Structures are given as structure tokens and as C-alpha cells.
Amino acid sequence: MSDQTSSTISSAPPPVPSGPRPKITNRGRAAAPTANSNMDSSDIPEYEYFVAPGPRGYPPLTEFLDVWEVDMKHHHEDTNRTSHKTHLYNLDSLVVRRGQEFEVNIKFNRPYKPDEDKFAVEFVIGSSPEYSKGTYMPVFAVKERQTAWAGRITETSENTVTMAVTPDPGCIVGKYHMYVAIVTPYGIRRTKREKSRDLYILFNPWAADDDVFLNDESERQECVMNEMGIIYHGSYDDIAERTWNFGQFNVGILDACLYILDRSQMPITSRGDVVKVVRQASAMLNSRDDDGVLVGNWSGDYTYGVAPTSWTGSTDILLSYQNTRSPVCYAQCWVYAAVFNTFLRCLGIPARVVTNYFSAHDNNGNLKTDIILDETGRIDRGRTKDSIWNYHCWNECYMARKDLPAGFGGWQVVDSTPQETSDGMYRCGPASVNAIKHGQMCYPYDAPFVFAEVNSDVVFYMRGKEGTMEPVKVNRSHVGRAVYTKTPGELTRKDITDQYKFPEDSTEERTVLEKAVAFGCTREESDPLPADVDLILPSVELAVGQDLELSVEFVNRSEQRRTVEAYVSGSVVYYTGVTSAEFLFTTPRVTLEPGQSEKELVDVEARRYMKHLVEQANLNFIVTGKVKETGQIVTAMKVVTLRKPELIVEVSGEPRVHEEMTATVQFTNPFSFNLKGVYVRMEGPGVMLPSFRYYSLLAPNTPLVWTEKFYPQRAGTTRIIASLDCPALRQIYGEKSITIKP
Amino acid sequence: MSDQTSSTISSAPPPVPSGPRPKITNRGRAAAPTANSNMDSSDIPEYEYFVAPGPRGYPPLTEFLDVWEVDMKHHHEDTNRTSHKTHLYNLDSLVVRRGQEFEVNIKFNRPYKPDEDKFAVEFVIGSSPEYSKGTYMPVFAVKERQTAWAGRITETSENTVTMAVTPDPGCIVGKYHMYVAIVTPYGIRRTKREKSRDLYILFNPWAADDDVFLNDESERQECVMNEMGIIYHGSYDDIAERTWNFGQFNVGILDACLYILDRSQMPITSRGDVVKVVRQASAMLNSRDDDGVLVGNWSGDYTYGVAPTSWTGSTDILLSYQNTRSPVCYAQCWVYAAVFNTFLRCLGIPARVVTNYFSAHDNNGNLKTDIILDETGRIDRGRTKDSIWNYHCWNECYMARKDLPAGFGGWQVVDSTPQETSDGMYRCGPASVNAIKHGQMCYPYDAPFVFAEVNSDVVFYMRGKEGTMEPVKVNRSHVGRAVYTKTPGELTRKDITDQYKFPEDSTEERTVLEKAVAFGCTREESDPLPADVDLILPSVELAVGQDLELSVEFVNRSEQRRTVEAYVSGSVVYYTGVTSAEFLFTTPRVTLEPGQSEKELVDVEARRYMKHLVEQANLNFIVTGKVKETGQIVTAMKVVTLRKPELIVEVSGEPRVHEEMTATVQFTNPFSFNLKGVYVRMEGPGVMLPSFRYYSLLAPNTPLVWTEKFYPQRAGTTRIIASLDCPALRQIYGEKSITIKP
């Protein structure tokens, strides 16, 4: 079908050459690659001439002012450290915060003459530094007021000049290098690159012009400066707590945090924007998509890593990620939140870990958690796929949100636990807490997802034979029952539920829910009449291995006789609400006279649940049933967190900085079986780096004692934190408060 | 340091077992995996009993109504096809649009008795279908008005019932399977799964309740039904156009588009949400991050694939992606936009390709494109890293944006060309065009990025000796000079610039720019006085291989003498504005008396630029200079797109459906050198599938003639589109209009 003349040669297309394809470059598309690593840097030349070389080469620039010594004033006693609140960083470099003045001393070969000599201190970050990109900032000593990167000479003494520099309050955060450049009529002569003139510039919650400005000293002390955290877990009516060592000032942590941004290939020029930094980090803290910091695992099998329940702090995790350049195994939500918190505080972003009790896990901004019952009122486990986490931890961080209209700054939710993909990646936030409270779901990022976590309805559907579902009960107050965080400066918990929601049944609450629906959230509109029979499950305290007599109370509030055919189910559940195994099932039938109530007692034997126990040892009791006379559905749920044996931490020695002390962890196996593969971990904020012991076997009724020396690094009240964890028994924590004298 | 009793065995932790790590599952974290493929499906059981088996097993359900035959009424003449405007899909299955009624015929073993018999048609999509997730929808014939998935019987005739079904206007878009279920007192009996009962449900711009509703028939005919597109390229003052075959109705294209969503693992339950679908697709159309459809390549070396300039339509690209399951090589912006457009129109989302002339490529919502001059006024190419694309193509698609406050629905920008990562991935949009126009940058997605593409200022900086930069000229009108798209129903271009921006220098424009700055965009505030000398470069028409005398006009508007020291630079540039090679450089010095103007003539010889030509053969002339008397900077830029030799397409034969016709492509090598590795492509919307010829060599002045038979599939006016492409000469297009009679 092709006509050819003699000098047109038609043939099959050439074979595609084998071997690897050529690397696709940015040639033709962009003028330069994007600088996306804080470790890359290009040297600024030592000599830069303005003039052409003469017959004897370039004129010597050494005849002008010569730099002999630069002192970055980064030592512990230097005011740069204390005035910038960076004295706790365990780092042999200058660490300062942006938007605030710091000083360096420059010693010349002769006294500085302001009218003749001209010099600049230059700050450089990343490869291809550029003034217009904010990656190359020359600072001169000038008299007039400057807007960005101001410089002034505060003191001259003999050959030494003290230069004070104020980095722009919106400047890039990360590791810079400082040069001193002498400007002569013939050219510029610079100091050579030397590690001692590296410096770190961080976010500054103390600077009014910084987007992370937080105008409350006690909040700042807690959310930036405190290395010790308390994380709330357990269940809503039986709240448990554990101590965590954020360790944001430990050796290597600041570099490890910057490594996370480098690993994400985040462009250097975006790193002054706190919104972008926290969003990027929420993606990078989990390993999904991007080989980030922590591998999530909720399976119960942690053979190839550390059980999520075993960690006592963030230090090991962050250092391991940087050293191995591989994701660290394993994490669940509180580990993600705690390590993310370290990252945020370390970079100077005010941050706290919060816990939401009965957290709905949903997607698509669907405001329903569906529980499917069959026609008899029994839960259809095959069809019930949504789950409500007993609790879920995330982070809040504080910022101005200049990218949104006024009113949505302040605390922002960020969450790095891989629940659902946000916009194609596993990450979440920053979502303005105030926007969530007011149902303003249209502002980035992920407000609908967080809104559903605290506002979903639990909808019980009865499934008809033909596959249709009828909503039979809607519980609008179960989810998001309470949100807690640690009180600044204290060891108590603070209820911040009212920052997320208006009071139940208030006019404001209704308005907010209507607004959410207008923005496309689907919600169960029907409101089935509540049954006139109440079902009550009491709060229960139960230690691992104990039997229990569960009392299920039926209350007839009507003026007729009522018969309830009930299903009582007991399951071992993960903290995510997912059922591991059902160990108890009974079907009591209860008849109640008008106004009468009756208690049905159900025996729960330890031998039935013990073999199924997972993780955090939660039992979940669900009672559902149908009222024979009215067809109405009654339901009740109760999560029981089993009490664990104690882990005792004792401390001895003189509690004084740099003095030797000892900490002892003690534990006795209370069971009649061997505990195998036991890890014990111990650390203390500001006093002890993390370490662990492994015991392959701990026989019944046998004590375990581990003593460790430590030398407190600084004064103040802190804690020694310990954990014990083995496949048969997880989440055993102990701690001891100590106050170190200076 | 550890104390142990006899029955506590402490040892090193167990070695980590070698071999692959266990796959991390969702066990413990979620109750069920997310359904994210439209190809996965689970069979619904044929029999579902409500009763327990009796002594002789289950009661036979066959004694009740029995389904003999189901007719999906998907043939060309069926009204389902025409009323749903899906008659053009080349597919042997029913294709309908949501929110609109369609009919199926069900033939039973006996006449249907409304009072006794009960049946449902059930629609199922993806694995784990669930009523509450919208993935399992049983539809009964009922009399009362239904809100979602309504069903009614429109006709009964002997044993056959015609059932009419209206899918919910917000339902999931994709490939469903339909079952007929007979509901008996003992249980349900269903038809077996069979390919003939598969059906596709698409978005519906004709349905008022669908988010993609577009209330304009000529727009719908263009942006959903038209397979032929015109894409504008070239330069602002010399606009070129080419025809493209979107081919959204070709065999296999609809399945290939659904495959893209499957490949992205987009949850099935999100696929009814047009905002999520287009955002996901904007990420998946390029291969970055996610092994998506098209590999971008701007390098000029396309050895391992097809040159971006060579494609004539989307069909080959989409089919190849699905067949090889690998990204297709290669694309540049118009290829991304064209293939994305096919995807959108194919799924029923109104979409068009638009071209923005002088498109700023920036990141971080920085509203500046920086050009750095040295102290003499000459461009510092090493430091000038931003680029302005001569043109950039993206897509607009039409939707309601329920996720945003009122006023931001309508046309939305989506862009799949990998320019900058949006929120961590290479994708862009949907960004409301109206939000861009009004500077409402706070609404998702990527409004700041698109805003910068049309609104950036070009800032000329003069770099001082000490590294600081001083803005010396700001051009606020160069970028985003015009935005064009094809006029609905016509072959002309439509100027839609006013949908993106208020008029230059209007009050509204100033307000919008202030708002953008308030949302955190940085903009050059200073406004250096314009020089009183103007520099003018004329428009030029130039064919490849021709010499040119470029006239640079200097106009002195002042009342003093002016001397300009100018730099005239000629470069071969990519369409991205990136310089490939400078082939011309002169430094005229011009002295002008008050009010005088003078033309400086510069010889541009073909032999100098020919050896450097890349791609689309653009020459870029930049003149910069400094006025000696005032120190002011003058600049002028002009992009010249070289005229190409002609590619002639001729058509013969009777232009009637299914009649044989022939198309002939002719080309003569006008150069004095051999053209090597020549690809010629040809196709025509609705008349000819794509094919190509390869000519390894075409000698000087030698004609190439290729004749191809074709059989028009449908009536109407269309075009045969052809391209010729070889490394030495790219982007040669030809076309021929034909009108096919029925």
C-alpha cells in the first residue's frame, strides 16, 4: 500500500536497542534541576574577580582586610544558645531560630575601618544557591533598617568585630553554611568552607513574624522545649497513659529530621513554608509510597522488627532510619504520632500528641460507620467492614495558615498514621482544628477526613433478605467521645474536645453538620425512634487472666410488657476495633414487665479469652437484640482493657548533673507459663539514652531485674521510662520520676 | 550490668531470619481491604436461601419464576444508545450515563404476575460489593418515586418484561455487572454471571443532578462528543494549530481509560466523585511517581520511543499502555493534554484542551520569573534559571465543585504534564478557573500554581558585584498573554483569556493580585521606572533554511541624547523557553538624538542556526542593553517559529459510510541533505484507525508518497490527519477535511 520512488527507502522501523533505557533528564524542559537536598551544597569560590587579569595575573586581594578567625559563638555559655532557646540541642554547631538576632565574632588581621573596609557574611543552603531563591543571602553591616536578613555591627574590639544577623522570619529552615566575604575594588575574597561555620536555622515560635509564632510561654515550653510526653490510650471510660521520650535534643536527632526532608526530595526553597513542611513530613513519617520512616504493622507478628508496644522513645527510630536509610519496623498510631512530634519540636514547630477516643475510620468524608445486623438483630460480621478505633493518636501543630482566609490559623491536625490515602498518598493534614469545628471542609488539607473521625454517626442497619438495608438505630454521640492531650507544664490530661466540636445537640452543632453535608459529606438522614428498652453494660476492671461475671442490664421504659431476644458476643479486639476472635456467644431471652429492669449475668472465663489475646489485650462486648413486641433494635458496646502486671522502676544515687546514678527495672512473671522472647527497654529524657535487654525466657513466678548506670545531663524533673514486651504479653510500662539538681 | 536469677535467661536478641520479609497485611488495622480495581469482582451466589435445608435438602427454587433471557438493549438501533448519547462507542456492551433511565428486557418462563412474583435487577461493581458503599444496588420495580436507582416496569408482553432503571446521578462510574434475582419465600435465585450482562455507566453532562451537568448543547457536543480536536501551539504572535484525533469512541478506549484508574489503585467507592477522578487521572497520565501513561521527554533524543511531535491521536497511546502495562514513550505538554482529554471525554466529563501563551513555569506560587543581567546589562545565562514556555497546553473540565463554596464550579484546570510536584506528586488540579480569576488561592487544588502560570511578572535583575540583585525592569503583561481553545462546533479558536484574568491595569486586576499576595504568593513589589528608550523587535516570518535580516529598532522618547549599549542574542530554544544553543551574538552601540529612532540590522544566516535546530524549530531573539546616560535597562524578546515544508494529504473515492476510500500523503524533501529515520503517521476521527510508515532514508528533493485505503464508519465532517517526523525535521503536519454521507 505504499508507493515509493527510487530514492525513498521504506523499511521496518529500526529495532529498539536493548539494554537499559536512557535516563530521562530535564534537558529541554527546565533550565536547572531543583535543589532538593540539604546535604548537597556547592562551594562558593574563594576568589571572585571584578577585573581582568593584568600582565602579572590577578591583583592580590590579600592586601586588603584579611579574616583570621571566625567564632560562631555556639558554645553552651554563649548568649546565641540561651536567647534562641537552643541550649538543649546536643550539637557542636550554632543552632538559632529565624526572625531573631544572633552574633558572630570575626577577627581580622588588623582593626576594621568602617569607611574603607567592606565585608559581608554570606549564608548559603543547598546546591545552586541563588539570591532570588533565598538560598544565598549576603548580609552587610548597614545603618538603615532592613526588612530581611538584617546585619549590624554591635561591637568592635581591637581586630575583632561582632556582627549581629537577623535571619528573615520566613527564611528556609535547615543547615546553612556561613562565609565571610571581603569586598575589594578588584574582587571578592572569601573564607574557605569549614564545618565549624555550619549553622542550623529553625522555626521560631517566639518571633511574632514567624508563621509558627505562639504567644504563650507555657505552651511553648511544653510544645517545643519538653522532651517528655504523655500519650493517652486505653478506652474512653478507662483511660490509660504512658510516658514517651521525644528526645528532640539528643545527639543526631536534628540531622536525622533534616534527613527525612532530604529523603523526601522536598525542594529546598519550600522549606521555609511550615504548611508544606508538615504536610511533607506527614507523608514521610510512614513508609507507604515513599520509603518513609516507620513501617505500620497491626498484625501481631513483629518477628522482623520491634513491636510497636515496645518502644519507649523516638531516638532509636530516627537514628536507625538515618543510619540504615531504610524504614524502621514497626509502628502503630501512637508511635507515628510520637516520632512525628519529635520531628516537629526538633525543627521548632509547636506540636503535641492528641488522642481521640472512639475514632471513626472512614474514607470519602462519609459520616457513617456502618454496623450490619441480620433480620434477627445479630451482627453480620461478614458484612460489617467499618471499624471504630478505641482510640487514635495524631498530632497538632501551631501555625498561622497564611494560605487560608483569616480565622483558620492556630492548631492544625497532622497525622502520619497510614489510614487512608489523602490525595493519593498516605498522609493527612494540616487541617485547621477551627475549620473542623465550624464544618468549613473546603480548606486544605483533609478536613473532611478528620471531621469524620470525630463526628461520624454509628448506624445500625438491618439487612433485608433481598439485600437492601434499613437503618434501625443511629448513635450520634459515640464517635469522637473525647479528645485529650497533656496539659502544658503539668502531668495531667487536658480535655480539648470543645476545640473540635460544639456541644452535642446544640444549635451550632446542627449548623456545622448541615454545612458538612453541603460540602458533599454523606450522612444518615433518617432518625429511627429509639427503642423503649435500654441495654446497659457496666464499666469493668479486669486483670489479665482473671474470670469475670458480666452483668447485662435490660431496662423496660415502656408501659407494656417487652421481650428481648438478645445476642451477647465477647471478642478479643485490636485497638483499631477490628475483631481478632470471638470467644463468647450467648443468646439470652429476657421478658420485662412494664417499668421493670433485669440483670442477665454472663460468665466470662479467662481460659476462653487468654489464648486469643492480642496486643493491647482489649475485650469487646457487644450486645444486640430485637424487641419482640415492637421490632425495635437495642444495642450496647463496652471495651474492657485488661489490667497488666506491674513493671517496677527504681532509681538510686545522688540526683545531680553528671553524677553516677542507677536505674533498676523489675518484673515478675505472674503466669503459670513461660514468657518467651522478652524485650525490656529503658530511657529517660535528658538523663539516659535508650537501651534494651533481651531475655529469651522468663519462667513462671520468676523475677527479672535489670540495673543500668546513668549520668544525668541536665537539671530538672524528668522520668526513667521502661517497657516490657513479648509476644504473649505486650504493652507493660513502668516509670519513675526524678528531679535532678544542678 | 544485668542481674539475673537462675530461671531468667538473658541472651542476645534472636538473629533476624533471612529471606524476604513477611508481606505487611491489613490484619488488625482494617476489617477488609479496599476494593480498588474495576476488573476484580466477586460472584454473587446463584442461590441464597432464607431457610434451613429440610430432610431432602433445600427446596427447589426453580418452581418459581425462571429467567430465560436478558436483553440489555445495547445494539446500535436501541434507544438506550441514542438517548444516552453513547451510540458512538465501538463496544459490544451497554454503555449508559448515570441519572438517566435505560431499559432492559427480561424474558421469563411464563408471564410475570406483579402481585405474586418478585424480582430485582442487581448492579454490582468491584470486589466485596456492599449496598452501603454503593457497589451493590438491587433495583425493584416499585410504584412510589425513588430517590436513587429507581426502577419501574414500562412494558409487559407475553413472558417479557421491560424494566427501566435510573442509576443514581452520583453513582460510581465504571463497568458493572447486572444480575436478575428472583426473590422467593425460600430464598433468592440469580442469573449466572455472563459477559453479555456487563454494562458501563458513565458521567452524564445531560443530567441536571450530575456534578458534570453542562447546560449548553453545543458545548456538550464539542467537549464530550467530538473526537476531533484542534490544538494551538507556535508563538503568541504567530499561532500555529494542529488537528488531533482524541478517538474516545474507538474500540478498546473505554476499557483502557478504566484500566488507568485501576492501575492507580483508586478505591472503587471514590469513582463517582468527579473531583477525585480527574485529580487521580492528572497524576496517572504521566509516568512520574506511579508508572502512569506517558513518559515526558524534552531532550530531543527519542530513540527508544515515538517522538512527541510524531503522534496524531490518542488511540495508539492508550491501547499500548493497557496492552504493555508500561508507560508509553514519549510526550510533551500537548500530548499529555490531548490524551487526558480523551480520558475525560470518554468517561463523559466535558473537557477541552487549552493553550496558554507565554506560560510561566514556576513553583511555590512565586509570581516572578527572574532574568538576571550582569552589570553591563547582558543576560547572565548561568544564573537565569526560570523559564517561560512559549506556550503550554493543559485541560479544562466542567463540574459543580460541591466541595467548595458556591461560585467556584464550572471550568476547572487540570494538567498532567509533569512540571512541578503538586503536594508531593506530579499532577495539577482541578483548580477552579473562576477562583484563579478572583485570586481565591485557598481552595484546592493547585490554584496558586496555575495563577502563576498566567499572572507572573518577568523581573529583570541586575546582579551587583557583591551578589545582591536589584530589580531594574518589571514586565507585568508578558506572561499569560492569551489563552485559547477550539470554538464549540467550529474550526476557529476562541479567546478565553478573560476567564482567567481581569483586563490588564483594571482595578479588579489590582485587587486580585493583592489577594494573591495576601495568600502567601511572593511578588516583586518594586516598580522601576521604565526606560525612556524603547526597543522594538518586529514579527518575522521565516522558513526553515532561510536567511534573515533582523531589524532591531531603538526609539528615543526623551528630550535628551541617548546612547544604548546593546546585546543582541539569537538562540535556538525549546518550546519550554529553555535555550539549546546560542548561534548569534552582537553588541551594537546606538546613539539617538532626542525623539529619534534608528533601526539596527542584524544578519541571521541559516547555516548558523540550522545545525542547532531542535524540535519545534523556534528561534529566540533577546536584546538587552543599558542606557549610558541614565543607567536604565532596555529589553526586547521575540520568538520566531520557523515555517516548515508542507505535508500534503489528498483523499479520493466516494465519501459514504462503509465505502472504500483512499488517502494519500505526499512530501518532498526540500533540503540538500538526506532525511533519515522518517516516520509518517495517518489517522482520521471516525474514519481511519492510526497507522504509520517508516522510511529509513529520504534523499534531497525526493518525493514520498503513501496511499492507504479506509472505510468511513460514520457520516459527518471529519479530517484525515497526518504527521511526518524525523530527527532532523520535526512537527510537519498535514490534514484534509472530508464530509462523509450516510
Interface residues (C-beta under 8 A of the other chain):
Chain A: M1 S2 D3 Q4 T5 S7 T8 I9 S10 S11 A12 P13 P14 V16 P17 R21 P22 I24 T25 N26 R27 G28 R29 A30 A31 A32 T34 F50 K118 A120 E122 S128 E130 Y131 S132 Y136 P138 F140 A181 V183 I188 S264 P267 T269 S270 D273 R279 Q280 A283 D290 V295 G296 N297 W298 S299 G300 D301 T303 Y304 H361 N363 N364 K368 D370 I372 R383 T384 K385 D386 S387 K402 D403 L404 P405 D423 G424 M425 R427 M441 C442 Y443 P444 Y445 P448 Y461 R463 K465 E466 G467 T468 M469 A518 F519 G520 Y574 T576 V578 T579 S580 V614 E615 G677 Y679 R693 Y694 Y695 S696 L697 L698 A699 T702 P703 L704 V705 W706 T707 E708 K709
Chain B: M1 S2 D3 Q4 T5 S7 T8 I9 S10 S11 A12 P13 P14 V16 P17 R21 P22 I24 T25 N26 R27 G28 R29 A30 A31 A32 T34 F50 K118 A120 E122 S128 E130 Y131 S132 Y136 P138 F140 A181 V183 I188 S264 P267 T269 S270 D273 R279 Q280 A283 V295 G296 N297 W298 S299 G300 D301 T303 Y304 C329 H361 N363 N364 K368 D370 I372 R383 T384 K385 D386 S387 K402 D403 L404 P405 D423 G424 M425 R427 M441 C442 Y443 P444 Y445 Y461 R463 K465 E466 G467 T468 M469 A518 F519 G520 Y574 T576 V578 T579 S580 V614 E615 G677 Y679 R693 Y694 Y695 S696 L697 L698 A699 T702 P703 L704 V705 W706 T707 E708 K709
